[in-house]
Amino acid sequence: MLRNILKIKSTFSKNQLSNIDYAFEIQRLRKEKNAVILAHVYQSADIQDLADFVGDSLDLSRKAANTNADTIVFCGVKFMAEVAKILSPSKEVLLPDLDAGCTLEQSCQPEEFKKFRNKYKNHLAITYINCSAEIKALSDIVVTSSNAKIIIDKIPKKQPIIFAPDKHLGSYLNKLTNRNMLLWDGTCIVHIQFSERELIGLKAQYPKALFAAHPECPESILKHADHVGSTSSLIKFISKSKNKEFIIGTEPNVIHQMRKNEPGKLFIEVPGADGNCSCNRCPYMALNTMEKIYLALKKSQPLIHLNANLISAAEKPLKRMLEMSGN
């Protein structure tokens, strides 16, 4: 009997949620709680269209820090929400789904990284922003895919460097800067799925198309690219180009912004190895939904919690990045 009652209650609760106009309720709660909603460009189109700001992770956190909002709702993954908390420690930071992680973050755990650093004590530790707050706290400088080259070029050639956690971005930067950085063995689940064979087939099918790729892709993919850059760089490249056809080598939700900016242009996704899988879509980004954003605002959870010492330690390499990149 009790089981049947609970089942009825659960069904009723789900039906209640399904009848909610999430966009309307999110807008209402946003005003009520003085919240700002951030959406990474890898989020679904409905979430991007709802957000106050859409873009790259660091840029979003900096924009939120410059608002008078009491609450930040970060529609992205956990490390991004942590950066928002580091830059806005007095603000409440919500992540719609705490399970929204990142394979790069998961590949680089604090204890292992600490041992790695101790093994190469004369190395400067540069870490890609796609890592946990704990890894940032163990780093000398944090970089993004947009400013990494600028920062690395300012470091003396004789200074040995550890680069973590993305080995493909690190390898690309080694070639770009003529360095031999020691690379941590991490990869992005999205960018390692692209198939070179399928890409070559697409280039043959669309001979006029330019191929734009994110530097988290392996060298086998990047060597075919007409432009390599961060998501914001890819969007700018496409807007500035007079070309009408583009093959996109990153998480395909970014195409939503590209189409909004350039509705007359054609965008083609690079598929995975079997030619039709959706494995190039980030499963972690997909965990955030309109329902979860609504519930996060309504309940003021899940909250991002970072202690003051960790915030202070992780903020130092972030500040150094901003100083070195001139931002």
Contacts in CASP RR format, 6 or more apart in sequence:
PFRMAT RR
TARGET T0000
AUTHOR 0000-0000-0000
METHOD contacts of the structure
MODEL  1
MLRNILKIKSTFSKNQLSNIDYAFEIQRLRKEKNAVILAHVYQSADIQDL
ADFVGDSLDLSRKAANTNADTIVFCGVKFMAEVAKILSPSKEVLLPDLDA
GCTLEQSCQPEEFKKFRNKYKNHLAITYINCSAEIKALSDIVVTSSNAKI
IIDKIPKKQPIIFAPDKHLGSYLNKLTNRNMLLWDGTCIVHIQFSERELI
GLKAQYPKALFAAHPECPESILKHADHVGSTSSLIKFISKSKNKEFIIGT
EPNVIHQMRKNEPGKLFIEVPGADGNCSCNRCPYMALNTMEKIYLALKKS
QPLIHLNANLISAAEKPLKRMLEMSGN
17 291 0 8 1.000
20 291 0 8 1.000
20 294 0 8 1.000
22 290 0 8 1.000
22 291 0 8 1.000
22 293 0 8 1.000
22 294 0 8 1.000
23 46 0 8 1.000
23 50 0 8 1.000
23 290 0 8 1.000
25 294 0 8 1.000
25 298 0 8 1.000
26 37 0 8 1.000
26 50 0 8 1.000
26 290 0 8 1.000
26 293 0 8 1.000
26 294 0 8 1.000
26 297 0 8 1.000
27 50 0 8 1.000
29 35 0 8 1.000
29 294 0 8 1.000
29 297 0 8 1.000
29 298 0 8 1.000
30 36 0 8 1.000
30 37 0 8 1.000
30 73 0 8 1.000
30 297 0 8 1.000
33 70 0 8 1.000
33 71 0 8 1.000
33 297 0 8 1.000
33 300 0 8 1.000
34 68 0 8 1.000
34 69 0 8 1.000
34 70 0 8 1.000
34 71 0 8 1.000
35 69 0 8 1.000
35 70 0 8 1.000
35 71 0 8 1.000
35 72 0 8 1.000
35 73 0 8 1.000
35 94 0 8 1.000
35 297 0 8 1.000
36 52 0 8 1.000
36 53 0 8 1.000
36 64 0 8 1.000
36 67 0 8 1.000
36 69 0 8 1.000
36 71 0 8 1.000
36 72 0 8 1.000
36 73 0 8 1.000
37 50 0 8 1.000
37 51 0 8 1.000
37 52 0 8 1.000
37 53 0 8 1.000
37 73 0 8 1.000
37 75 0 8 1.000
37 293 0 8 1.000
38 51 0 8 1.000
38 52 0 8 1.000
38 53 0 8 1.000
38 54 0 8 1.000
38 60 0 8 1.000
38 61 0 8 1.000
38 63 0 8 1.000
38 64 0 8 1.000
38 72 0 8 1.000
38 73 0 8 1.000
38 74 0 8 1.000
38 75 0 8 1.000
38 76 0 8 1.000
38 84 0 8 1.000
39 47 0 8 1.000
39 48 0 8 1.000
39 50 0 8 1.000
39 51 0 8 1.000
39 53 0 8 1.000
39 54 0 8 1.000
39 55 0 8 1.000
39 60 0 8 1.000
39 75 0 8 1.000
39 76 0 8 1.000
40 54 0 8 1.000
40 55 0 8 1.000
40 56 0 8 1.000
40 57 0 8 1.000
40 60 0 8 1.000
40 75 0 8 1.000
40 76 0 8 1.000
40 77 0 8 1.000
40 80 0 8 1.000
40 285 0 8 1.000
41 48 0 8 1.000
41 54 0 8 1.000
41 55 0 8 1.000
41 56 0 8 1.000
41 231 0 8 1.000
41 235 0 8 1.000
41 251 0 8 1.000
41 253 0 8 1.000
41 254 0 8 1.000
41 256 0 8 1.000
41 257 0 8 1.000
42 76 0 8 1.000
42 190 0 8 1.000
42 231 0 8 1.000
42 251 0 8 1.000
42 253 0 8 1.000
42 254 0 8 1.000
42 282 0 8 1.000
42 285 0 8 1.000
43 51 0 8 1.000
43 54 0 8 1.000
43 75 0 8 1.000
43 76 0 8 1.000
43 253 0 8 1.000
43 285 0 8 1.000
43 288 0 8 1.000
44 253 0 8 1.000
44 286 0 8 1.000
44 288 0 8 1.000
44 289 0 8 1.000
45 253 0 8 1.000
45 256 0 8 1.000
46 290 0 8 1.000
47 75 0 8 1.000
47 288 0 8 1.000
47 289 0 8 1.000
47 290 0 8 1.000
47 293 0 8 1.000
48 54 0 8 1.000
48 253 0 8 1.000
48 256 0 8 1.000
48 257 0 8 1.000
50 290 0 8 1.000
50 293 0 8 1.000
51 75 0 8 1.000
53 59 0 8 1.000
53 60 0 8 1.000
53 63 0 8 1.000
53 64 0 8 1.000
54 60 0 8 1.000
54 257 0 8 1.000
55 231 0 8 1.000
55 232 0 8 1.000
55 257 0 8 1.000
56 144 0 8 1.000
56 146 0 8 1.000
56 230 0 8 1.000
56 231 0 8 1.000
56 232 0 8 1.000
57 76 0 8 1.000
57 79 0 8 1.000
57 80 0 8 1.000
57 83 0 8 1.000
57 129 0 8 1.000
57 130 0 8 1.000
57 144 0 8 1.000
58 83 0 8 1.000
58 129 0 8 1.000
58 144 0 8 1.000
59 232 0 8 1.000
60 74 0 8 1.000
60 80 0 8 1.000
60 84 0 8 1.000
61 74 0 8 1.000
61 80 0 8 1.000
61 83 0 8 1.000
61 84 0 8 1.000
61 86 0 8 1.000
61 87 0 8 1.000
61 88 0 8 1.000
62 87 0 8 1.000
64 72 0 8 1.000
64 74 0 8 1.000
64 84 0 8 1.000
64 87 0 8 1.000
64 88 0 8 1.000
64 91 0 8 1.000
65 84 0 8 1.000
65 87 0 8 1.000
65 88 0 8 1.000
65 91 0 8 1.000
69 91 0 8 1.000
70 91 0 8 1.000
70 92 0 8 1.000
71 91 0 8 1.000
71 92 0 8 1.000
71 93 0 8 1.000
71 94 0 8 1.000
71 297 0 8 1.000
71 300 0 8 1.000
72 81 0 8 1.000
72 84 0 8 1.000
72 88 0 8 1.000
72 91 0 8 1.000
72 92 0 8 1.000
72 93 0 8 1.000
72 94 0 8 1.000
73 94 0 8 1.000
73 96 0 8 1.000
73 293 0 8 1.000
73 296 0 8 1.000
73 297 0 8 1.000
74 80 0 8 1.000
74 81 0 8 1.000
74 84 0 8 1.000
74 93 0 8 1.000
74 94 0 8 1.000
74 95 0 8 1.000
74 304 0 8 1.000
75 96 0 8 1.000
75 288 0 8 1.000
75 293 0 8 1.000
76 95 0 8 1.000
76 100 0 8 1.000
76 285 0 8 1.000
76 288 0 8 1.000
77 95 0 8 1.000
77 100 0 8 1.000
77 101 0 8 1.000
77 102 0 8 1.000
77 105 0 8 1.000
77 282 0 8 1.000
77 284 0 8 1.000
77 285 0 8 1.000
78 95 0 8 1.000
78 98 0 8 1.000
78 100 0 8 1.000
78 101 0 8 1.000
78 102 0 8 1.000
78 105 0 8 1.000
78 132 0 8 1.000
78 304 0 8 1.000
79 101 0 8 1.000
79 102 0 8 1.000
79 105 0 8 1.000
79 129 0 8 1.000
79 130 0 8 1.000
79 131 0 8 1.000
79 132 0 8 1.000
79 133 0 8 1.000
81 93 0 8 1.000
81 94 0 8 1.000
81 95 0 8 1.000
81 304 0 8 1.000
82 132 0 8 1.000
82 133 0 8 1.000
82 304 0 8 1.000
82 306 0 8 1.000
82 314 0 8 1.000
83 129 0 8 1.000
83 133 0 8 1.000
83 318 0 8 1.000
84 91 0 8 1.000
84 93 0 8 1.000
84 304 0 8 1.000
85 91 0 8 1.000
85 93 0 8 1.000
85 133 0 8 1.000
85 304 0 8 1.000
85 306 0 8 1.000
85 311 0 8 1.000
86 133 0 8 1.000
86 136 0 8 1.000
86 306 0 8 1.000
86 311 0 8 1.000
86 314 0 8 1.000
86 315 0 8 1.000
86 318 0 8 1.000
87 315 0 8 1.000
87 318 0 8 1.000
89 306 0 8 1.000
89 308 0 8 1.000
89 311 0 8 1.000
92 300 0 8 1.000
92 303 0 8 1.000
93 303 0 8 1.000
93 304 0 8 1.000
94 296 0 8 1.000
94 297 0 8 1.000
94 300 0 8 1.000
94 301 0 8 1.000
94 302 0 8 1.000
94 303 0 8 1.000
94 304 0 8 1.000
95 296 0 8 1.000
95 302 0 8 1.000
95 304 0 8 1.000
96 287 0 8 1.000
96 288 0 8 1.000
96 289 0 8 1.000
96 292 0 8 1.000
96 293 0 8 1.000
96 295 0 8 1.000
96 296 0 8 1.000
96 302 0 8 1.000
97 287 0 8 1.000
97 288 0 8 1.000
97 289 0 8 1.000
97 292 0 8 1.000
97 302 0 8 1.000
98 302 0 8 1.000
99 284 0 8 1.000
99 287 0 8 1.000
100 284 0 8 1.000
100 285 0 8 1.000
100 287 0 8 1.000
100 288 0 8 1.000
101 284 0 8 1.000
102 130 0 8 1.000
102 188 0 8 1.000
102 284 0 8 1.000
103 186 0 8 1.000
103 187 0 8 1.000
103 188 0 8 1.000
103 189 0 8 1.000
104 128 0 8 1.000
104 130 0 8 1.000
104 131 0 8 1.000
104 165 0 8 1.000
104 166 0 8 1.000
104 186 0 8 1.000
104 187 0 8 1.000
104 188 0 8 1.000
105 130 0 8 1.000
105 131 0 8 1.000
105 132 0 8 1.000
105 135 0 8 1.000
105 165 0 8 1.000
107 165 0 8 1.000
107 184 0 8 1.000
107 185 0 8 1.000
107 186 0 8 1.000
107 187 0 8 1.000
108 127 0 8 1.000
108 131 0 8 1.000
108 132 0 8 1.000
108 135 0 8 1.000
108 164 0 8 1.000
108 165 0 8 1.000
108 184 0 8 1.000
108 186 0 8 1.000
110 132 0 8 1.000
110 134 0 8 1.000
110 135 0 8 1.000
110 138 0 8 1.000
113 135 0 8 1.000
113 138 0 8 1.000
113 164 0 8 1.000
113 184 0 8 1.000
114 138 0 8 1.000
116 162 0 8 1.000
116 164 0 8 1.000
116 184 0 8 1.000
117 123 0 8 1.000
117 125 0 8 1.000
117 138 0 8 1.000
117 162 0 8 1.000
120 160 0 8 1.000
120 162 0 8 1.000
120 182 0 8 1.000
122 160 0 8 1.000
123 160 0 8 1.000
123 161 0 8 1.000
123 162 0 8 1.000
123 182 0 8 1.000
124 140 0 8 1.000
124 141 0 8 1.000
124 155 0 8 1.000
124 159 0 8 1.000
124 160 0 8 1.000
124 161 0 8 1.000
124 162 0 8 1.000
125 138 0 8 1.000
125 139 0 8 1.000
125 140 0 8 1.000
125 141 0 8 1.000
125 161 0 8 1.000
125 162 0 8 1.000
125 164 0 8 1.000
126 139 0 8 1.000
126 140 0 8 1.000
126 141 0 8 1.000
126 142 0 8 1.000
126 143 0 8 1.000
126 148 0 8 1.000
126 151 0 8 1.000
126 152 0 8 1.000
126 161 0 8 1.000
126 162 0 8 1.000
126 163 0 8 1.000
126 164 0 8 1.000
126 181 0 8 1.000
127 135 0 8 1.000
127 136 0 8 1.000
127 139 0 8 1.000
127 141 0 8 1.000
127 142 0 8 1.000
127 143 0 8 1.000
127 163 0 8 1.000
127 164 0 8 1.000
127 165 0 8 1.000
127 317 0 8 1.000
128 142 0 8 1.000
128 143 0 8 1.000
128 144 0 8 1.000
128 145 0 8 1.000
128 148 0 8 1.000
128 163 0 8 1.000
128 164 0 8 1.000
128 165 0 8 1.000
128 166 0 8 1.000
128 169 0 8 1.000
129 136 0 8 1.000
129 142 0 8 1.000
129 143 0 8 1.000
129 144 0 8 1.000
130 165 0 8 1.000
130 166 0 8 1.000
130 188 0 8 1.000
131 139 0 8 1.000
131 142 0 8 1.000
131 164 0 8 1.000
131 165 0 8 1.000
133 306 0 8 1.000
133 310 0 8 1.000
133 311 0 8 1.000
133 314 0 8 1.000
134 310 0 8 1.000
134 314 0 8 1.000
135 164 0 8 1.000
135 165 0 8 1.000
136 142 0 8 1.000
136 313 0 8 1.000
136 314 0 8 1.000
136 317 0 8 1.000
136 318 0 8 1.000
137 310 0 8 1.000
137 313 0 8 1.000
137 314 0 8 1.000
137 317 0 8 1.000
139 164 0 8 1.000
139 317 0 8 1.000
140 317 0 8 1.000
140 320 0 8 1.000
141 151 0 8 1.000
141 317 0 8 1.000
141 320 0 8 1.000
141 321 0 8 1.000
141 324 0 8 1.000
142 317 0 8 1.000
142 318 0 8 1.000
142 320 0 8 1.000
142 321 0 8 1.000
143 151 0 8 1.000
143 152 0 8 1.000
143 321 0 8 1.000
144 230 0 8 1.000
144 321 0 8 1.000
145 169 0 8 1.000
145 214 0 8 1.000
145 215 0 8 1.000
145 216 0 8 1.000
145 229 0 8 1.000
145 230 0 8 1.000
145 233 0 8 1.000
146 229 0 8 1.000
146 230 0 8 1.000
146 232 0 8 1.000
146 233 0 8 1.000
147 321 0 8 1.000
147 324 0 8 1.000
147 325 0 8 1.000
147 327 0 8 1.000
148 169 0 8 1.000
148 173 0 8 1.000
149 173 0 8 1.000
149 176 0 8 1.000
149 177 0 8 1.000
150 324 0 8 1.000
150 325 0 8 1.000
151 321 0 8 1.000
151 324 0 8 1.000
151 325 0 8 1.000
152 161 0 8 1.000
152 173 0 8 1.000
152 177 0 8 1.000
152 179 0 8 1.000
152 181 0 8 1.000
153 177 0 8 1.000
154 324 0 8 1.000
155 161 0 8 1.000
157 179 0 8 1.000
160 181 0 8 1.000
160 182 0 8 1.000
161 179 0 8 1.000
161 181 0 8 1.000
161 182 0 8 1.000
162 181 0 8 1.000
162 182 0 8 1.000
162 184 0 8 1.000
163 169 0 8 1.000
163 170 0 8 1.000
163 173 0 8 1.000
163 181 0 8 1.000
163 182 0 8 1.000
163 183 0 8 1.000
163 184 0 8 1.000
164 183 0 8 1.000
164 184 0 8 1.000
164 186 0 8 1.000
165 184 0 8 1.000
165 186 0 8 1.000
166 184 0 8 1.000
166 186 0 8 1.000
166 187 0 8 1.000
166 188 0 8 1.000
166 216 0 8 1.000
167 183 0 8 1.000
167 184 0 8 1.000
167 185 0 8 1.000
167 186 0 8 1.000
167 187 0 8 1.000
168 187 0 8 1.000
168 188 0 8 1.000
168 191 0 8 1.000
168 192 0 8 1.000
168 215 0 8 1.000
168 216 0 8 1.000
168 217 0 8 1.000
168 218 0 8 1.000
168 219 0 8 1.000
168 222 0 8 1.000
169 215 0 8 1.000
169 216 0 8 1.000
170 181 0 8 1.000
170 183 0 8 1.000
171 183 0 8 1.000
171 219 0 8 1.000
172 215 0 8 1.000
172 219 0 8 1.000
172 222 0 8 1.000
172 228 0 8 1.000
173 179 0 8 1.000
173 181 0 8 1.000
173 215 0 8 1.000
174 180 0 8 1.000
174 181 0 8 1.000
174 183 0 8 1.000
187 216 0 8 1.000
188 216 0 8 1.000
189 282 0 8 1.000
189 283 0 8 1.000
190 216 0 8 1.000
190 250 0 8 1.000
190 251 0 8 1.000
190 280 0 8 1.000
190 281 0 8 1.000
190 282 0 8 1.000
191 214 0 8 1.000
191 216 0 8 1.000
191 217 0 8 1.000
191 218 0 8 1.000
191 221 0 8 1.000
191 249 0 8 1.000
191 250 0 8 1.000
191 280 0 8 1.000
192 217 0 8 1.000
192 218 0 8 1.000
193 272 0 8 1.000
193 273 0 8 1.000
193 277 0 8 1.000
193 279 0 8 1.000
193 280 0 8 1.000
194 217 0 8 1.000
194 218 0 8 1.000
194 221 0 8 1.000
194 249 0 8 1.000
194 270 0 8 1.000
194 271 0 8 1.000
194 272 0 8 1.000
194 280 0 8 1.000
195 270 0 8 1.000
195 271 0 8 1.000
195 272 0 8 1.000
195 273 0 8 1.000
195 275 0 8 1.000
196 220 0 8 1.000
196 221 0 8 1.000
196 224 0 8 1.000
197 273 0 8 1.000
198 270 0 8 1.000
198 271 0 8 1.000
198 272 0 8 1.000
198 273 0 8 1.000
198 275 0 8 1.000
199 211 0 8 1.000
199 221 0 8 1.000
199 224 0 8 1.000
199 247 0 8 1.000
199 270 0 8 1.000
200 224 0 8 1.000
202 209 0 8 1.000
202 247 0 8 1.000
202 268 0 8 1.000
202 270 0 8 1.000
203 209 0 8 1.000
203 211 0 8 1.000
203 224 0 8 1.000
203 247 0 8 1.000
206 245 0 8 1.000
206 247 0 8 1.000
206 266 0 8 1.000
206 268 0 8 1.000
208 243 0 8 1.000
208 244 0 8 1.000
208 245 0 8 1.000
209 243 0 8 1.000
209 245 0 8 1.000
209 246 0 8 1.000
209 247 0 8 1.000
209 266 0 8 1.000
209 268 0 8 1.000
210 226 0 8 1.000
210 227 0 8 1.000
210 241 0 8 1.000
210 243 0 8 1.000
210 245 0 8 1.000
210 246 0 8 1.000
210 247 0 8 1.000
211 224 0 8 1.000
211 225 0 8 1.000
211 226 0 8 1.000
211 227 0 8 1.000
211 246 0 8 1.000
211 247 0 8 1.000
211 249 0 8 1.000
212 225 0 8 1.000
212 226 0 8 1.000
212 227 0 8 1.000
212 228 0 8 1.000
212 229 0 8 1.000
212 234 0 8 1.000
212 237 0 8 1.000
212 238 0 8 1.000
212 246 0 8 1.000
212 247 0 8 1.000
212 248 0 8 1.000
212 249 0 8 1.000
212 250 0 8 1.000
213 221 0 8 1.000
213 222 0 8 1.000
213 224 0 8 1.000
213 225 0 8 1.000
213 227 0 8 1.000
213 228 0 8 1.000
213 229 0 8 1.000
213 234 0 8 1.000
213 248 0 8 1.000
213 249 0 8 1.000
213 250 0 8 1.000
214 228 0 8 1.000
214 229 0 8 1.000
214 230 0 8 1.000
214 231 0 8 1.000
214 234 0 8 1.000
214 249 0 8 1.000
214 250 0 8 1.000
215 222 0 8 1.000
215 228 0 8 1.000
215 229 0 8 1.000
215 230 0 8 1.000
216 250 0 8 1.000
217 225 0 8 1.000
217 249 0 8 1.000
217 250 0 8 1.000
221 249 0 8 1.000
221 270 0 8 1.000
222 228 0 8 1.000
227 233 0 8 1.000
227 234 0 8 1.000
227 237 0 8 1.000
229 237 0 8 1.000
231 250 0 8 1.000
231 254 0 8 1.000
234 248 0 8 1.000
234 250 0 8 1.000
234 254 0 8 1.000
234 258 0 8 1.000
235 254 0 8 1.000
235 257 0 8 1.000
235 258 0 8 1.000
235 261 0 8 1.000
238 246 0 8 1.000
238 258 0 8 1.000
238 261 0 8 1.000
238 262 0 8 1.000
238 265 0 8 1.000
239 261 0 8 1.000
239 262 0 8 1.000
243 265 0 8 1.000
244 264 0 8 1.000
244 265 0 8 1.000
244 266 0 8 1.000
245 265 0 8 1.000
245 266 0 8 1.000
245 268 0 8 1.000
246 258 0 8 1.000
246 265 0 8 1.000
246 266 0 8 1.000
246 267 0 8 1.000
246 268 0 8 1.000
247 268 0 8 1.000
247 269 0 8 1.000
247 270 0 8 1.000
248 254 0 8 1.000
248 255 0 8 1.000
248 258 0 8 1.000
248 267 0 8 1.000
248 268 0 8 1.000
248 269 0 8 1.000
248 270 0 8 1.000
249 269 0 8 1.000
249 270 0 8 1.000
249 280 0 8 1.000
251 280 0 8 1.000
251 281 0 8 1.000
251 282 0 8 1.000
251 285 0 8 1.000
252 269 0 8 1.000
252 280 0 8 1.000
252 281 0 8 1.000
253 281 0 8 1.000
253 282 0 8 1.000
253 285 0 8 1.000
255 267 0 8 1.000
255 269 0 8 1.000
258 265 0 8 1.000
258 267 0 8 1.000
259 265 0 8 1.000
259 267 0 8 1.000
269 280 0 8 1.000
270 280 0 8 1.000
271 277 0 8 1.000
271 280 0 8 1.000
272 279 0 8 1.000
272 280 0 8 1.000
296 302 0 8 1.000
306 314 0 8 1.000
END
